[in-house]
Amino acid sequence: MVDGSAIQEFRAHWSHDPNPTQDFARFRARVFEVARQLWGDYFRDSSSLRERFAVISGTPYSGYQQYEQSGLCSLLQSACTVYEVAEAAQFLLWTVQGQAYGAHDHCCKELQQAFDLSPGILLRLVRHTGGATIYPGGAKLLDEAVVESNLVWLARYPEVLKPFQEALRLYMAKDSNKYRGMLDNLRVSMEQMVRAVLKNQKSLENQRKSS
């Protein structure tokens, strides 16, 4: 399957420096077509989803089933920045969050493919316990986005997840006076994880093999 790496390699062969305006136009077109497909898959025959999207996105609900008459189509057609495209895609993801039949997973997969095919547009779709969030990228990807992807598998260990999320909250507050609390929560999270793996209730200090 072609992806962003293949596109970058092709450009490198030709020593081609892409035009940012053209890159954005192609990125928006990719997301637009993915959105058209997803609208047909989930929204066209579901008035409740169309109404939910209208409320979340702040676009008028007309009752029309066709994508071309939807608020999603309007948002993407008028989008002039990467943020506006990402915002429309995020509205879509929030709308299908919690739906049955793997709707959310499918939407994430299709949008991620559109992002991957646009290597000049720095975005990252991160899955987490509450759904998925689209983050901006850059020379240094947001640390929070990278860390948050780990919350998916931690969800099976609620006693581990709770202090870990609190540690993240304290870290993102960027208040050095709270760093001690952050470290304390990280320690509790680690201790709970070790207990879960080793299936005992020993403290972290006492988790050592018997001589």
C-alpha positions in Angstrom: 0.0 0.0 0.0 1.4 3.4 -0.9 2.0 5.7 2.0 3.7 9.0 2.9 7.2 7.3 2.8 6.7 6.3 -0.8 5.6 9.8 -1.8 8.6 11.3 0.0 11.0 8.8 -1.7 9.5 9.6 -5.2 9.9 13.3 -4.6 13.5 12.7 -3.5 14.3 10.9 -6.7 13.2 14.0 -8.6 14.7 16.4 -6.1 11.2 17.9 -5.9 10.4 20.5 -3.2 6.6 20.4 -2.9 4.7 23.6 -3.0 3.0 24.1 0.5 -0.2 25.4 -1.1 -0.4 22.4 -3.4 0.4 20.1 -0.5 -2.4 21.5 1.5 -4.9 21.3 -1.4 -4.1 17.6 -1.9 -4.4 17.0 1.9 -7.8 18.6 2.0 -8.9 16.7 -1.0 -7.9 13.4 0.6 -9.7 14.1 3.8 -12.7 15.4 1.8 -13.0 12.1 -0.1 -12.5 10.0 3.0 -15.2 12.0 4.7 -17.5 11.4 1.7 -17.0 7.6 2.1 -17.5 7.7 5.8 -20.6 9.8 5.5 -22.1 7.2 3.2 -21.1 4.4 5.5 -22.5 5.8 8.7 -24.3 9.1 8.4 -26.4 9.0 5.3 -28.9 6.5 6.8 -28.7 7.7 10.4 -30.6 10.9 11.3 -29.4 10.6 14.9 -25.8 10.7 13.8 -26.4 13.6 11.4 -28.1 15.5 14.2 -25.3 14.7 16.6 -22.7 15.9 14.1 -24.6 19.1 13.6 -24.6 19.8 17.4 -21.0 18.9 17.9 -19.8 20.8 14.8 -22.1 23.8 15.2 -23.4 23.4 11.7 -27.1 23.6 10.7 -29.0 20.4 10.5 -31.1 20.3 7.3 -32.2 16.7 7.3 -30.6 16.0 3.9 -28.9 12.7 3.6 -26.5 13.5 0.8 -22.9 14.3 1.8 -22.8 17.3 -0.6 -25.5 19.0 1.5 -24.0 18.1 4.9 -22.2 20.4 7.4 -19.2 18.2 7.1 -18.9 18.8 3.4 -19.4 22.5 3.9 -16.6 22.7 6.6 -14.1 20.9 4.5 -14.9 22.8 1.3 -14.4 26.1 3.1 -11.3 25.0 5.1 -8.3 27.3 4.4 -5.9 25.9 7.0 -4.7 22.6 8.3 -6.4 23.3 11.6 -9.8 23.8 10.0 -9.5 20.4 8.1 -8.3 18.7 11.4 -11.2 20.3 13.3 -13.8 18.9 10.8 -12.2 15.5 11.0 -12.2 15.7 14.8 -15.9 16.6 14.8 -16.5 13.4 12.7 -14.5 11.3 15.2 -16.3 12.7 18.2 -19.7 12.0 16.5 -19.0 8.3 15.9 -17.3 7.8 19.2 -19.1 5.0 21.1 -21.0 3.7 18.1 -21.4 0.0 17.4 -20.1 -2.0 14.5 -16.6 -0.7 14.8 -17.5 2.7 13.3 -15.0 4.6 15.3 -12.1 2.3 14.5 -13.0 2.4 10.8 -13.1 6.2 10.8 -9.8 6.4 12.5 -8.2 4.0 10.1 -9.4 5.8 7.0 -8.5 9.3 8.3 -5.0 8.0 9.3 -4.5 6.8 5.8 -5.3 10.2 4.4 -2.9 11.8 6.9 -0.2 9.2 6.0 -0.5 10.1 2.3 0.2 13.7 3.1 3.8 13.7 4.4 4.0 17.5 4.1 1.2 18.0 6.6 2.3 17.3 10.1 -0.6 15.7 12.0 -0.9 12.7 14.3 -4.1 10.8 15.2 -3.7 9.3 18.6 -6.0 6.6 20.0 -6.8 6.6 23.7 -9.3 5.2 26.1 -11.9 8.0 25.4 -11.6 7.8 21.6 -9.1 9.5 19.4 -7.6 13.0 19.2 -5.9 14.7 16.3 -2.7 16.5 17.3 -0.5 18.9 15.4 3.1 17.8 14.7 6.3 19.6 14.1 10.0 19.1 14.3 9.3 17.8 17.8 6.0 16.0 18.1 4.0 16.8 21.2 5.2 14.7 24.1 1.6 14.5 25.4 0.4 12.9 22.1 3.1 10.2 22.3 2.4 9.4 25.9 -1.3 9.4 25.5 -1.2 6.5 23.1 0.0 4.3 26.0 -3.3 4.9 27.8 -5.1 2.5 25.5 -3.5 -0.7 26.9 -3.4 0.7 30.4 -7.2 0.8 30.5 -7.3 -2.9 31.5 -5.5 -1.9 34.7 -7.6 0.9 36.3 -5.5 0.9 39.5 -2.5 1.6 37.3 -4.2 4.0 34.9 -5.6 6.4 37.5 -2.3 7.6 39.1 -0.7 7.6 35.7 -3.3 10.0 34.4 -2.9 12.2 37.4 0.8 12.3 36.8 0.2 13.3 33.2 -2.2 16.1 34.4 0.4 17.4 36.8 3.1 17.3 34.1 1.0 19.1 31.6 0.3 21.9 34.1 4.0 22.8 33.9 4.1 23.9 37.5 7.4 22.9 39.1 5.8 23.0 42.5 3.7 20.0 41.6 6.5 17.9 40.2 6.8 16.0 43.5 3.2 15.0 43.3 3.8 13.9 39.7 6.7 11.7 40.7 4.6 10.2 43.6 1.8 9.3 41.2 4.3 7.7 38.8 5.7 5.6 41.6 2.2 4.4 42.6 1.4 3.6 39.0 4.6 1.6 38.6 4.0 -0.2 41.9 0.5 -1.2 40.9 1.6 -2.4 37.6 4.3 -4.6 39.1 1.8 -6.0 41.6 -0.6 -6.8 38.7 2.1 -8.5 36.7 3.5 -10.5 39.6 0.1 -11.1 41.2 1.0 -10.0 44.7 0.5 -7.0 47.0 4.1 -6.3 47.9 5.5 -2.8 48.0 7.8 -1.8 45.2 10.8 -2.0 47.6 10.0 -5.6 48.5 9.5 -6.9 44.9 12.6 -9.0 44.7 13.2 -12.7 44.3 13.7 -14.7 47.4 17.3 -15.8 47.9 
